[in-house]
Amino acid sequence: MDNRKKCLVLGLTVLLWVGLHTQNEEEYDDSPYNETCRLMRKFNLSGYVEAENHSFVVGGLFPIHSRTIPTNDSDEQSVSAMCEGFNFRGFRWMKTMIHTIKEINERKDILPNHTMGYQIFDTCFSIAKSMETSLAFLTGQEEYKPQFRNSTGKYLVGIIGAGGSSLSVASSRIMGLYYLCQVGYFSSCSILSDKFQFPSFLRTMPSDKIQSEAMVNLIQHFGWVWVGAIAADDDYGKYGVKSFREKMESANLCVAFTETIPKVYDNVKMYRVVKTIKSSTAKVIVLYTSDIDLSPFVLEMVHHNITDRTWIASEAWITSALIAKPEYFPYFGGTIGFAVPRSDIPGLKEFLYDVHPSKDLNNVLTIEFWQTAFNCTWPNSSVPYNVDHRVNMTGKEDRLYDMSDQLCTGEEKLEDLKNTYLDVSELRITNNVRQAVYAMAYALDRLSRCDIPVEERKQRECSHIPDFEARELLFYFKQMKFTTHDGRQMELDANGDMESGYYDILNWQMDNAGEIAFVKVGEYKFKSSKYELVLQKNSTLFWNTEASRLPESVCTKLCPPGTRKGIRQGQPICCFDCIPCADGYVSEKPGQRECEPCGEDDWSNAQKSKCVPKDVEFLACEEALGFTLVILSIFGALVVLAVTVVYVIYRHTPLVNANDRELSFLIQMSLVITVLSSMLFIGKPQHWSCMARQVTLALGFCLCLSSILGKTISLFFAYRISVSKTKLISMHPIIQKLIVLVCVVGQVGVCAAYLVLEPPRMFKNIEIQNVKIIFECNEGSIEFLCSIFGFDVLLALLCFLTTFVARQLPDNYYEGKCITFGMLVFFIVWISFVPAYLSTKGKFKVAVEIFAILASSYGLLGCIFLPKCFIILLRPKRNTDETVGGRVPTVDRSIQLTSASVSSELNNTTVSTVLDE
């Protein structure tokens, strides 16, 4: 305790710098160790007291005045600064405390054997006065000689007050040293919850942490993200804005600016605040200040005609009549904020009217109230008239009130007044005063009844009124619960804060009478760490904007769909650039931080606001290219069938029988297969079509080329005969068929292995073009595919070599030349196909392959069969054994044989090559 006393002395020396001065050096003794500190000015305190015939006294601290009169430090005055600016609201709070104490004293269920007295001081809304009153409570005197007793001679059990947060912080630092219970009714600063600094402070007011949380939830509800904050230059404002900023950051919202309203008017500082408001894009501003500190700021807003702002009010001024004046409505209309719940207090209105100077001639506050309320001077009174010494916006002293020449008669009627004191329609903080007094009374009642939990009775002894230490009363405040007169539950937690409760959400609107009405539009409920914002569905909000529309308060407007937020370096997260989404990415909702990728089958639309199905590409038969290729395929098949019909009709003629008629039919059948196989490449690829088209094409060409090989081998032998002059070399027809059979069977085996082991599959190609899905066939094993078509290439090469050698047969054996030209066309087509195929993509790649198939098929058809058909149909006289088997007569050399056979089937048993030299 000794260390605490030393801290107290040191702290008081600093905090009471205005009232404490050291003696001049000439008054000191010669020895430096004899220097002393004494109070140069006595405390100039005013208030109310009633202590006689009561068991104990409860102290009260109320801002009955709004400020102290500025003094010059060099002035030689015997008392501390006087107060000015009578505060009707604070006077009503003080009267409510007296009314509540009287009500409790009359009750038999609370402190039945004891009554409470009171001693109330005016803090003048000043920290210096709060310190003076705290010392007066502790010392019992108005000098700096701590004796820790009350001046009334009664035991001081606790204090109600001291009004605003800064006043409570100042007084509680002293009261807390001695664990003197202090119950706040208007102090919401979050630092007061710190039991290490303020061990004896409790309150019936929610902490600003809850209010800050409520403000942020309200801001989120209306979609505001860029909000300014203005605070009073005191603990209430600074800690309130600090908590508000923390809550905003945790909610990913931004505070556009933070400014401070000076406690003492300063033109430069106030102009800086106004300039910040004007230059900021934030249209919603939070005001953490009391109504008294806010009053000069309101005048600045009127002076600079700032009307396009929406204000979020703290509970300290949302219902203040000092601010809620009709002339301020164009500037502060539509204000929305939080207020403690209102209540009706039985009997208070009548008690407030029961005040008259004649009943208390010795009380200067009552006389000053009367003089200020009725603008008169009480006869023979030394109480000065209320004069306002504040400095106005021009920098000059502004005396709002002059001394009235009219004397008060005492017959003035309070019923004719219309001021804050008698307005009981919005009893909010007033009700908090009542609950603070009741909390003190219930704690004293528990102490008098030794209401100790069973589990703690062994560690704690009962206390007795009035012989108990101040800290003993604190125990009975813990976990306090009681029901108020209007049925609400009041519960305090371990830190002395309210455990549960709610705020009213109020909106400033103009009523029909031209007065500002505080319209309740919702509630903010809290219990422990649970919060709920509830806005009334049927309520109509008024906004101080054009057409009363919901205001927008953003640093950057919300990014539209199709864009994302881009961070601006060095700026808050609410200030950003809107960057268009990349191709394939979309943002469907406004304000997205990131663009979302579209699915594999989707792509972004032009606005990048929605994923749409990708365009599907394949060679469809409905389009012109696909339709043309289908027509060519069908036409090619019909031409081959027409050739077959001609061959069937003229199957017994020498030209058809020459060089194996059956092989000719096999070639025609294979050409039908190859031509029609191209149709498998047209249309949307399916698994079955992917498996069928390459295999069908490979088998068709294998059958065709192996049959041609059978023919070319015959031509090759014919050429060898012509060179060696051999008359006859017999060759059984089955050999040619075996060649075809062996080749086809081998190809079938490879194709079967291909389809079983690694078959082709349809797949969606999205790599070539992002905006399209190209349906293609994944050919599976490249090795198998190369083997299949490599075998066909080998057959084609053998055909070409054998027939190229036989091209020099006599003139009437032109079939070798026709096959040679056919194979040349075949090679030219497929050699040209390779680079064309590799250089194209999508459906055109398929079209190139179909064109190659058709071109090679048409080439073989035209070179091998059309010359014979020409002879059969148009030159039937040349379709004879003589013509087919020998030279053309000399007299008819003008007729060229376009198809010469080197063999004919004789007696269906042997094939012989006859050379007629």
Steps between C-alpha positions, in 0.01 A plus 500: 500500500792739569614470138151573382485813715824619351363439150189691597695802618713500186202452272300774663790739475506455123129479432408802712759719338242771448411518869831413659802729497820503695586795720729764368866443576520804729242338731709188543746450779864514418534124518391322180362212709235725654318554169128422538196480269173666590170567326494855369127495422212339681260276316201691369239224516123507491241231535235343720534321830270314737680292759332553835305211649632256240714190547751588231553728206516429127697751295392634165688671218301672224583752225254768607713754314663439164838669555715713727567868449847547352738673740843647473756302696656821620176612661513499877179321595415327824271238344516276195329580173128562489260318267269625228258366244217359707420147382131418542564141403761451772274676749224248420743211553592640840135538596436141387762375744333686784161370395626141483666519844177631650310218329739235636484646850124457492519138395503225764647223284834677442712604801204479737708609799704766328450815298727665250614858497671674213763755424506618140755722329505676164789385282442781248587244231860566589778260597642757743167530679462122505834476677398769746175327582675163539741652751214664678329163536813333633632773728183654626661840448576729217872494564767254406519316832384143441304372800274263300174607657190672370431862590153413622641282771317199361664194352544528120414160352536578130454748219258531211672662204690684375310555176714477188774241452790744542356624830452145625851400394648794693296446816520121492878505498478659845201303628655176380803550722272449800254262330218748551215372285410725209199420280496682167180589319641677193855366468536249218876524434642152453809569711281515810457121471867461592484387864872550544466874443143542626436225755193660656319638195168353389235632267144464379608608153620262227867517411608676181632166374139393462401831346790483253393150405145628453618786278701267278205262467278792404755618245520151352121477486473811284797406283727788599871423478667842514416683821654798675540527877509809721572484871500737791842581639451290811504139616146437379573611146850358463429156643165487324655567158786263578254218567297600195805485274592155630150370431500655152833339412384160620193538275718600199350848497692825479519814707547785254631746756521562873475851640474649848270777624698721740370532854585870496394670180788548259426656164795332323424154633129531428567620145723199444214271601260680266749488214548125547126442489459704185788338314417141595280279284357343816136598528441317828677622813506360852497755783641381834446802719273645765233752416687778679822442305303456178316832524781717349550247223132518410530876463794448266293267282229764482752773426657304211162370378598132496172318441579186303630282779343220699603493866520192719447617855632349819273468800650816651316742268242309297211629717656823619268801478810718475570356153156384385370842409279564196741759361770230484283248318618595145851410612441210738162371388496126438756439773493139609652371819472305819335592825453320828143382547248761606275455796222670693591568862198514729473823698804666342309762304324626810827502691668703229228763521546520877789744490498863607766736634285585798527142618878506489626857519845387603556285192658691217416233242126528557514878472714481187260249350211736558686801366609315184164339438298822527767751387478706814703588808402373843468791746782553749688202359874488469471227238636641173291482190602234249753653261664317208867590464570265211684618192294490184610425145630853449742463789319749720340444836133424454270589787186312420323630805509846647402587853123535506349811654180311571464370853354160571169515686491137608160466338641378175348168397708203398206377296563785258855388437610287215852382570703186550455487874126441486504277190430149625418353158853366447616378839802296400812617683262617771386141541866393518541735799209331667642152435842608631344610828305176521814296431669674792195440718477131411870450571460668842190293566693177425779619729256576781345153465841332470392353167810285445491182289533182707826398333665830604376541857809330644734745328293816559350654811182702513523877485286745691374846421667742546807321634640353178781580264423632157647198323261268684207650313657409167447132570124547502502666160640186339248312291230742610156442354183695560181585317433862416168673548411444132574127511846496342781293647809685615803274531864594557794279410835457674631822344204701619358525147148418390469133415206544266273767366426684181528832320215679330585599143364851443457706186456877499183600320290813491151466648190692402561761767837592350700336778763231472362159593717208609335218307587153615581287196656196663699349784847364556488219753801365681557226755850392596675469163185458290368792295193551285400796286125520448344770281126543497350399167221755510719794597585773251849644514570859410829578327637849448551440127316568179165326503599360842688218334742278686834681485806343344831529678778336307855582404453319170166391364435129507664323210234380254474137393777410263767679699696442817651720766857608444693620802633853499838502663515704818124552522227331707340187366179694428686704238565283199500481122253290305701267277322301225510125544730303273360279227347189646440668837183668622365695793127455518439717805596865550805569713676166470863497606595223259370378168392140496609261223238347278457127475665286238200514271425869558653833406446857607259717307602834352415683823692244710195486727382148429635166388332382183540166323789500258433480130517140384691434180493189285441437133122484488311381200261795536764757410605567142842332517369186666203482267726534196724220619200277566375563147842419358516180704159385388571602142828307504324191632234529233762532228677189626170316512430613144835361392418177679168482320679546167743228595222267601312560180808453285660240723545254211676742271876466447582839650322421829649153517850624425746480789259342753143620510457413870784733602329779312182439700701499824660831407158649428363372830799640690459838331138509617624428852767771495271759347223431746742476794559873463147554628609356834720807537201735465278584796564514872761241590384212714700218650367253247562730203855571619567127517335427166627771266876440498461123505244507218719730294809286558320175410344658189833621372660167591241310295533743212878510493544125551262435208693747285819326610357172369445669165838670491681175575333352193614802298846463645520137385369606161778751469760243601363268232525773239856570595611133520303406185336217688196371325293391797521512873207345673365653831211359699225759573491404866837665555358847438212427739743371761699820480182697571396265777836503675520878490145553622526240777826653620342846502194370684722351769687823557172698508349258749799537730475876461133507600551266794818636651490877443184595312426855386273710720308819458640792702440871543793705380505832690866579451487625144241772563386607845162616379418176323471133575625305203361150493770275364607142508797407708652236278636303790823319420702685238711187452199291400370774274834534326520121459155484340552776248866415459390162369269675251788722393715191446231344282468822302875516452512137376213568265675804362834324452357194331274694270771759428723223370215359288405839348716421188283212387383515135256778410189293535583419860416840653371371836849521645522868409153568643590338830829689501317830461249396765777425748672828417178683577469300823851596613464863399178531696630344818840668485319835470267396779772483766600870515144613443378277782766620743441866426124503560297478819154403603241402248717606207749238603228238458395655169855470366506130585162444335618686191808280484288186529262613228775631272702178521189289450385709204852481358510121515149477364568733211837357399415130524135467401390797295717409195352150494146637543569736211592202276213285625233764457627724222738278301339156520670392175830505678376269775609184314747225563716614211520853626546404861746220420715654220606814317260729333494458122712740304204636308329599827792637698309815572296318761690488827437222746465645835480169674715203396481169667796273511305190589162339454328228678500192285272212582485637858814303588812683392614849445751553219673800371511500124747710319442539131815619339 
